[in-house]
């Protein structure tokens, strides 16, 4: 019996024999593709190839692609662990043809691999094939039908379905086409509905799709019209877990050796039982929880390894939900201590043969998961308290309604007005039957509240249901499901994005530009191959018009790998006249460099850059120009790019090898570097990093550029680090700085580190949970920074002097501390003076105390007091009146502060919050608080006197 790893290897080896290039799995974080939350199919890394945006040096490929489907439109997390085949993380086996072979070979390859005894040897009697039956104006896929027959598949085992099942499209527009699927009969034991004699097409779980063959043969435009592709392509996908289940003869993917070691380890860490009766009972809660932990530990390990960190938005939010769901299922098994971080190493040991990068990242991943476990432990405590509070409130509300229906007089306050009590009785009598019907259902915990706990705190549904049942409450499952569906709709909407379009034909038909920018900043007599305006090809661009120009050779670096594109000029063939200004350079498709230009006018004055003579007028296809990069901008950018490599190495040296790039910006004015790290970088650490990388600058180490290195040699022999956001081919460019730094990079660099001048780190901060950011400057940027510091030093010296041996920072700190202490002393004296003045005025408030229906009421204005002082004064005045109501108002800087106090003996009749609420309305505000003290604010100080005068009427209305 083949192991899961052997199944993966056998699939890849089969297609290697058929002339395919084995391509390593891409990251779970899609590169340069905002339409995807996570990589969710094998074709994702080839999307630009299928769209014509990118060219590869091979036309056949095979991969085992790591995938995650959770969040966005694949938001069915609750099913994972409770079915045989739902997963968050899975591996997609695939073979791809980029305009090479098509249906005939794709179907023949698939059938040979699946059925040949040399390969998988699956019984043909257990297999079914499906084809597209024709729908929505697209013809039936008769070709695929005949090809399946040609492979010996009986016609009664070939089924035809519509577009929903058997027509695939990348998006609303772009490549699309019919597909064929291979299904396997798992037998009656796999039916989750107990069917014993159902036929193919039944959705009970017996008939499992194991391979989908997509035939990309059309291009759909915005109107929906389908145009045959000139070079049809193939994209197939077979789930490794499903194929392994078939070959190992088990019903559930979780019973394969891809999961059983993880389930055993989960049981060890949680103390759960692995008795045969639990293993066999696929729907038992213990078994389901172990499967959840096994699945989610795979997803968490690979996501964190690929640079995702737990957070409250986007990918990080989905990762956080996955980790917390695994933790809560561990709690259901009785484990309240952190355990999931230890599962990371089991995942590594199980999968490092196919994904050796796990050997390097496992320690970092484990620390990230442990940090989330620790954070979640506190969150769960808060969540459980919230749940217990919710359940109490539901029970109390139910009991209050029942008591109210029985006898309202026993529920209302003692002084409740008789006329209102009678109205209440009439209302209850009118709605008695309706209320009794609702009470007969018993207390019900609202599903919407439960979903908030589930979504905010990661509390599992069955945990909430059990807690409600233990308290004698029914559970509103329909309300929970409705809230869940609403959240799914929001998730889908937030990740719809804009579908990628096929490459503009204007770019597709162009040859790759010859890039000369590594060795020069000027290329003479470059031919204009194409001109575009607003995305459409044009023959010429007139003076003042903006557009894009494609040259046959160019020194302009196109934006990539975090480095901004070059700027500069096009000169005419006289080498002196500016034809156009280049404001940026980018890749519309791989290999083609588009220059963003503005054509200069022949009648304009000396051009803005101060170079050459005024423009010559119209720029046409076929013209020859001298392409000249702005050397000053290029040099500044090069300094910052080489400094970025030094900074990356310095961070890893000082903070640890867990540091991994998470993004970067290399511009002429500054550099920005994002990296994985779980805490703020201390000032001493930043200084150590700065010292370390500037020593490399002072050593003037030569920058070694190694071209056309095989990717495996670069990674395994040179130990080069790959940079975030970059796509790498089979041959790469290596940038090596002595023994200090080695990275894969296509950017421009200085010849030696000394050319950087000096690297000055400006600041370090947080980008998101687990991701930090450093910003720095080099060269002239460092010089400007030091000049500003020197100016500040002079200002400090003029204000605070300069003590011998102290730095300007120490001197300024001492002076500020002295000033701060003096300000605090003066503030205390001012507060004491205000309080003394206000307290003295209390002695003269007797005439303002009025008797309102037997209750003493005082309203008094005390301007320029802080709220804390007003509270103290409220306490003094309540003591003075003995029993009564006190309201104070203060106006300061255009704002009003109000505080009401009610003595304890009166709070059953008069609540401070209700008093302050009515008074605050008159000054344009609102407020609230406890029955004995409440506060409010407002923005109408001119109405304060009137509002205070009305306090007596407000209290009288309440009595």
Secondary structure, 3 states (H helix, E strand, C coil): CCCHHHHHHHHHHHHHHCCCEECCCCCCCCCCCCCCCCCCCHHHHHHHHHCCCCCCCCCEEEEEEEEECCCHHHCCHHHCCCCCCCCCEEEEEEEEECCCCCHHHHHHHHHHHHHCCCCCCCCHHHEEEEEECCECCECCCHHHHHHHHHCCCCHHHEEEECHHHHEEECCCCEEEEEEEEEEEECCHHHCCCCCCCCCCCCCCCCEEEEEEEEEEEEEECCCCCEEEEEEEEEEEEEEHHHHHHHHHCCCCHHHCCCCHHHHHHHHHHHCCCCCHHHHHCCCCHHHHHHHHHHHHHHHHHHHHHCCCCCCCCHHHHHHHHHHHHHHHHHHHCCCCCCCHHHHHHHHHHHHCCCCCHHHHHHHHHHHHHHHHHHHHHHHHHHHHHHHHHHHHHHHHHHHHHHHHHHCHHHCCCCCCCHHHHHHHHHHHHHCHHHHHHHHHCCCEECHHHHHHHHHHHCCCHHHHHHHHHHCCCEECHHHHHHHHHHHHHHHHHHCCCCCCCCCCHHHHCCCCCEECCCCCCEEEEEEEEEEEECCEEECEECCCCEEEEEECEECCCCCECCECCCCEEEECCCCCEEEEEEEEEEEEECCEEEEEEEECCCCCCCCCCCCCECCCCCEECCCEEEEEECHHHHHHHHHHHHHHHHHHHHHHHHHCCCCCEEEEEECCCCEEEEEECCCCCCHHHHHHHHHHHHHHHHCCCEEEEEEEEEHHHHHHCCCCECCCCCCCCCEEEEEEECCCEEEECCCCCCCEHHHHCCEEEEEEEEEECCEEEEEEEEHHHHHHHHHHHHHHHHHHHHHHCCCCCCCHHHHHHHHHHHHHHHHHHHHHHHHHHHHHHHHHHHCCCHHHCEEECCEEEEEEECCCCCHHHHHHHHHHHHHHHCCEEEEEEEEECCEEEEEEEECHHHCCCCCHHHHHHHHHHCCCCCEEECCCEEEEEECCHHHHHHHHHCHHHHHHHHC
